[in-house]
Amino acid sequence: MSVLPHRPGLLRHPRAVLLGVLGLMLASCATPPSPPPANITSSPAEMAPWPATPPGTATTLTGPGVKLLPARWADLPGWTQDDFAGVWQAFRRDCGARLPAALAAVCARAAAVPAGDTQAQRAFIEVQFAPWQVTPASGKDNGGLITGYYAPVLHGALTRAWPYVVPVWGLPADLAPRAPGADGITGGRVAWVDGQQRVLPFWSRAQIQSDPAVQARLDRNTVVWLDSAVDALFLQVQGSGLVRLPDGQTLRLSYAGTNGWPYKSVGRWLLDTDRVQGTVTMSTIRAWAQMHPDEVPEMLAANPRVVFFSAALDTQPQRGPTGALGVPLTAMRSIAVDKRAIALGLPVWLSTSQPYDGKTSAPQALNRLVFAQDVGSAITGAVRADLFTGTGEAAGELAGRMQWPGKMWVLLPVNP
């Protein structure tokens, strides 16, 4: 999740935002379909009829907020240029999850495809799926937005001792669901008021920071102590991460829930209060915090949402975090989506741009096959995706600069 969205699942927490993610842009329509390319290496018996309307499974694999437009493989920008690196890994991870029946049937047929044969993999995809461009059902085409998120690698300890004094809290035992009111707060806590048991809004970040008793209560459920409040902020934004412990072990943190308060961007706060100007990135936030340490608590309090985590020792720190689908994410092949619009597990063709690489004056095209394997609270709408860029500092820099218009095509099974 760039620092823009907060993602559960991964960020998946708040999937939390650096301002870069704030604009929604373009999407367009595909031309009417024609027969599929003739270069697919399969027998006529394997070739399903080219669909003119979405298959019946579309109603279970996409939501009511989505309108699907028929497309050809040739309509997908860069389809033949994708090197398919990592595609089969991500797809087979998909197949290890509980999937809708239509996708599970395709997974069963995929078992015979060689893991190292990208040509056979592409042919399999072209035979088993058909592309459909995703557009809003409302007809109000406000464009699409593609952002990025990553898994940060932080430093911490299991006990509080300088410099490890910033708590990462586990899910509070008294956190209760709450029907959202006008305040939009969905997290609650059970309390006695005038002799009656009521569910009150859970504490906001500002309330926690100003109340030592509440802090002490949450501290009893700390899963790890970090050495940086800004790193803790980025962890909250991304929704998952790795923590290097002093003894060399690695702790994997996974999203467990939130206090139910709406997410507010600290990047936006920095701009609105004239503390910074221009584009806000993770580097911008870190630099500002280093120059203004006394104002960091006020910056953090600008976002009332608090994310809670679970923690476990990890022997495979190179493995991606587990997304909402329940499978490890694959760098540059996994995306977070709005699962109300696109079912988890679906293959998606993503067409957007990637940030400047320092060598060119313009963004580069980014067209690739990805898989919907995660969700994020800031990832809403039909043409909206958050690309998982990987783990560590380089992945974080890339994710922090991902904020581009884009288009999406779902690949629906043609023979479920």
Secondary structure, 3 states (H helix, E strand, C coil): CCCCCCCCECCCCCCCCCHHHCCCCCCCCCCCCCCCCCCCCCCHHHCCCCCCCCCCCHHHHECCCEEEEECCHHHCCCHHHCCCCCHHHHHHHHCCCCCCHHHHHHHHHHCCCCCCCHHHHHHHHHHHEEEEEEEECCCCCCCCEEEEEEECEEEEECCCECCECEEEECCCCCEEECCCCCCCCCEEEEEEECCEEEEEECCCHHHHHHCHHHHHHHHCCEEEEECCHHHHHHHHHHCEEEEECCCCCEEEEEEEEECCCCCCCHHHHHHHCCCCCCCCCHHHHHHHHHHCHHHHHHHHHCCCCCEEEEEEEECCCCCCCECCCCCECCCCCEEECCCCCECCCCEEEEEEEECCCCCCCCCEEEEEEEEEEEECCCCCCCCEEEEEEEECHHHHHHHHCCEECCEEEEEEECCC
